[in-house]
Amino acid sequence: MSETRDTPPSPRSRDPTTDVSSQSVPPMKCNAMVRRLMSVATLSTLATIAAAVASAQPINLLAPPLVTPGPNNTAPAQPTVTYALLPGHWQLQGLQYVWVPPETIPRPVPYWRFVEGYHVWRGGEWVWVPAHYE
């Protein structure tokens, strides 16, 4: 386990097997060894990437997606009908609030399509129409 210090280690604490200054490798040779190891690592990485690319299945990006034709004589789907019960609530009647009991018979709820907000050109300017139900 190595320790990080702000001050250099004392001469007595140096390990001669790992201390670079005690080894007799000239700086030029050390740089060449590092460059050679880096080039070997780079070449092995490139070879791995090339092998992965070669084994991958090619994808034809220009081909249209496959669409299976449906039967021609099918009727459109029937709209679903939603039923709801209105919960009990307080309602202002004249000058006082009265309790309206909850509904007990489900009633059909009309479907309203939600429309996102958009800009409309009216009267020579753009007017924002907020999101709403139609």
CNS distance restraints for C-alpha pairs under 8 A (distance, minus, plus):
assign (resid   5 and name CA) (resid   9 and name CA) 7.93 0.50 0.50
assign (resid   9 and name CA) (resid  13 and name CA) 6.23 0.50 0.50
assign (resid   9 and name CA) (resid  14 and name CA) 6.79 0.50 0.50
assign (resid  10 and name CA) (resid  14 and name CA) 6.90 0.50 0.50
assign (resid  14 and name CA) (resid  19 and name CA) 6.55 0.50 0.50
assign (resid  15 and name CA) (resid  19 and name CA) 5.76 0.50 0.50
assign (resid  16 and name CA) (resid  22 and name CA) 6.19 0.50 0.50
assign (resid  16 and name CA) (resid  23 and name CA) 7.97 0.50 0.50
assign (resid  19 and name CA) (resid  23 and name CA) 6.98 0.50 0.50
assign (resid  25 and name CA) (resid  29 and name CA) 6.67 0.50 0.50
assign (resid  25 and name CA) (resid  30 and name CA) 6.45 0.50 0.50
assign (resid  26 and name CA) (resid  30 and name CA) 6.34 0.50 0.50
assign (resid  27 and name CA) (resid  31 and name CA) 6.22 0.50 0.50
assign (resid  28 and name CA) (resid  32 and name CA) 6.36 0.50 0.50
assign (resid  29 and name CA) (resid  33 and name CA) 6.19 0.50 0.50
assign (resid  30 and name CA) (resid  34 and name CA) 6.25 0.50 0.50
assign (resid  31 and name CA) (resid  35 and name CA) 6.14 0.50 0.50
assign (resid  32 and name CA) (resid  36 and name CA) 6.09 0.50 0.50
assign (resid  33 and name CA) (resid  37 and name CA) 6.16 0.50 0.50
assign (resid  34 and name CA) (resid  38 and name CA) 6.08 0.50 0.50
assign (resid  35 and name CA) (resid  39 and name CA) 6.11 0.50 0.50
assign (resid  36 and name CA) (resid  40 and name CA) 6.19 0.50 0.50
assign (resid  37 and name CA) (resid  41 and name CA) 6.17 0.50 0.50
assign (resid  38 and name CA) (resid  42 and name CA) 6.07 0.50 0.50
assign (resid  39 and name CA) (resid  43 and name CA) 6.05 0.50 0.50
assign (resid  40 and name CA) (resid  44 and name CA) 6.15 0.50 0.50
assign (resid  41 and name CA) (resid  45 and name CA) 6.16 0.50 0.50
assign (resid  42 and name CA) (resid  46 and name CA) 6.17 0.50 0.50
assign (resid  43 and name CA) (resid  47 and name CA) 6.08 0.50 0.50
assign (resid  44 and name CA) (resid  48 and name CA) 6.19 0.50 0.50
assign (resid  45 and name CA) (resid  49 and name CA) 6.29 0.50 0.50
assign (resid  46 and name CA) (resid  50 and name CA) 6.06 0.50 0.50
assign (resid  47 and name CA) (resid  51 and name CA) 6.14 0.50 0.50
assign (resid  48 and name CA) (resid  52 and name CA) 6.28 0.50 0.50
assign (resid  49 and name CA) (resid  53 and name CA) 6.17 0.50 0.50
assign (resid  50 and name CA) (resid  54 and name CA) 6.05 0.50 0.50
assign (resid  51 and name CA) (resid  55 and name CA) 6.24 0.50 0.50
assign (resid  52 and name CA) (resid  56 and name CA) 6.37 0.50 0.50
assign (resid  81 and name CA) (resid 108 and name CA) 6.57 0.50 0.50
assign (resid  81 and name CA) (resid 109 and name CA) 7.14 0.50 0.50
assign (resid  81 and name CA) (resid 110 and name CA) 7.70 0.50 0.50
assign (resid  81 and name CA) (resid 111 and name CA) 7.91 0.50 0.50
assign (resid  82 and name CA) (resid 108 and name CA) 5.68 0.50 0.50
assign (resid  82 and name CA) (resid 109 and name CA) 5.47 0.50 0.50
assign (resid  82 and name CA) (resid 110 and name CA) 7.55 0.50 0.50
assign (resid  82 and name CA) (resid 111 and name CA) 7.98 0.50 0.50
assign (resid  83 and name CA) (resid 106 and name CA) 5.55 0.50 0.50
assign (resid  83 and name CA) (resid 107 and name CA) 5.20 0.50 0.50
assign (resid  83 and name CA) (resid 108 and name CA) 4.35 0.50 0.50
assign (resid  83 and name CA) (resid 109 and name CA) 5.61 0.50 0.50
assign (resid  84 and name CA) (resid 106 and name CA) 5.26 0.50 0.50
assign (resid  84 and name CA) (resid 107 and name CA) 5.59 0.50 0.50
assign (resid  84 and name CA) (resid 108 and name CA) 6.48 0.50 0.50
assign (resid  84 and name CA) (resid 109 and name CA) 6.56 0.50 0.50
assign (resid  85 and name CA) (resid 102 and name CA) 7.36 0.50 0.50
assign (resid  85 and name CA) (resid 103 and name CA) 5.50 0.50 0.50
assign (resid  85 and name CA) (resid 104 and name CA) 6.80 0.50 0.50
assign (resid  85 and name CA) (resid 105 and name CA) 6.91 0.50 0.50
assign (resid  85 and name CA) (resid 106 and name CA) 5.21 0.50 0.50
assign (resid  85 and name CA) (resid 107 and name CA) 6.64 0.50 0.50
assign (resid  86 and name CA) (resid 102 and name CA) 5.83 0.50 0.50
assign (resid  86 and name CA) (resid 103 and name CA) 5.42 0.50 0.50
assign (resid  87 and name CA) (resid 101 and name CA) 7.38 0.50 0.50
assign (resid  87 and name CA) (resid 102 and name CA) 4.45 0.50 0.50
assign (resid  87 and name CA) (resid 103 and name CA) 6.42 0.50 0.50
assign (resid  88 and name CA) (resid  99 and name CA) 7.26 0.50 0.50
assign (resid  88 and name CA) (resid 100 and name CA) 5.57 0.50 0.50
assign (resid  88 and name CA) (resid 101 and name CA) 4.56 0.50 0.50
assign (resid  88 and name CA) (resid 102 and name CA) 3.83 0.50 0.50
assign (resid  88 and name CA) (resid 103 and name CA) 7.29 0.50 0.50
assign (resid  89 and name CA) (resid  99 and name CA) 5.94 0.50 0.50
assign (resid  89 and name CA) (resid 100 and name CA) 5.43 0.50 0.50
assign (resid  89 and name CA) (resid 101 and name CA) 6.83 0.50 0.50
assign (resid  89 and name CA) (resid 102 and name CA) 7.34 0.50 0.50
assign (resid  90 and name CA) (resid  97 and name CA) 6.12 0.50 0.50
assign (resid  90 and name CA) (resid  98 and name CA) 5.61 0.50 0.50
assign (resid  90 and name CA) (resid  99 and name CA) 4.61 0.50 0.50
assign (resid  90 and name CA) (resid 100 and name CA) 5.97 0.50 0.50
assign (resid  91 and name CA) (resid  97 and name CA) 5.35 0.50 0.50
assign (resid  91 and name CA) (resid  98 and name CA) 5.45 0.50 0.50
assign (resid  91 and name CA) (resid  99 and name CA) 6.35 0.50 0.50
assign (resid  91 and name CA) (resid 100 and name CA) 6.72 0.50 0.50
assign (resid  92 and name CA) (resid  96 and name CA) 5.79 0.50 0.50
assign (resid  92 and name CA) (resid  97 and name CA) 4.31 0.50 0.50
assign (resid  92 and name CA) (resid  98 and name CA) 6.31 0.50 0.50
assign (resid  93 and name CA) (resid  97 and name CA) 5.76 0.50 0.50
assign (resid  93 and name CA) (resid  98 and name CA) 6.53 0.50 0.50
assign (resid 112 and name CA) (resid 133 and name CA) 5.60 0.50 0.50
assign (resid 112 and name CA) (resid 134 and name CA) 5.38 0.50 0.50
assign (resid 113 and name CA) (resid 133 and name CA) 5.39 0.50 0.50
assign (resid 113 and name CA) (resid 134 and name CA) 5.17 0.50 0.50
assign (resid 114 and name CA) (resid 131 and name CA) 7.41 0.50 0.50
assign (resid 114 and name CA) (resid 132 and name CA) 5.88 0.50 0.50
assign (resid 114 and name CA) (resid 133 and name CA) 4.40 0.50 0.50
assign (resid 114 and name CA) (resid 134 and name CA) 6.37 0.50 0.50
assign (resid 115 and name CA) (resid 131 and name CA) 5.59 0.50 0.50
assign (resid 115 and name CA) (resid 132 and name CA) 5.42 0.50 0.50
assign (resid 115 and name CA) (resid 133 and name CA) 5.85 0.50 0.50
assign (resid 115 and name CA) (resid 134 and name CA) 6.97 0.50 0.50
assign (resid 116 and name CA) (resid 130 and name CA) 7.12 0.50 0.50
assign (resid 116 and name CA) (resid 131 and name CA) 4.45 0.50 0.50
assign (resid 116 and name CA) (resid 132 and name CA) 6.76 0.50 0.50
assign (resid 117 and name CA) (resid 128 and name CA) 7.21 0.50 0.50
assign (resid 117 and name CA) (resid 129 and name CA) 5.46 0.50 0.50
assign (resid 117 and name CA) (resid 130 and name CA) 4.23 0.50 0.50
assign (resid 117 and name CA) (resid 131 and name CA) 3.95 0.50 0.50
assign (resid 117 and name CA) (resid 132 and name CA) 7.26 0.50 0.50
assign (resid 118 and name CA) (resid 128 and name CA) 5.88 0.50 0.50
assign (resid 118 and name CA) (resid 129 and name CA) 5.37 0.50 0.50
assign (resid 118 and name CA) (resid 130 and name CA) 6.58 0.50 0.50
assign (resid 118 and name CA) (resid 131 and name CA) 7.53 0.50 0.50
assign (resid 119 and name CA) (resid 126 and name CA) 6.07 0.50 0.50
assign (resid 119 and name CA) (resid 127 and name CA) 5.47 0.50 0.50
assign (resid 119 and name CA) (resid 128 and name CA) 4.47 0.50 0.50
assign (resid 119 and name CA) (resid 129 and name CA) 5.90 0.50 0.50
assign (resid 120 and name CA) (resid 126 and name CA) 5.52 0.50 0.50
assign (resid 120 and name CA) (resid 127 and name CA) 5.24 0.50 0.50
assign (resid 120 and name CA) (resid 128 and name CA) 6.38 0.50 0.50
assign (resid 120 and name CA) (resid 129 and name CA) 7.02 0.50 0.50
assign (resid 121 and name CA) (resid 125 and name CA) 5.55 0.50 0.50
assign (resid 121 and name CA) (resid 126 and name CA) 4.52 0.50 0.50
assign (resid 121 and name CA) (resid 127 and name CA) 6.16 0.50 0.50
assign (resid 122 and name CA) (resid 126 and name CA) 6.20 0.50 0.50
assign (resid 122 and name CA) (resid 127 and name CA) 6.46 0.50 0.50
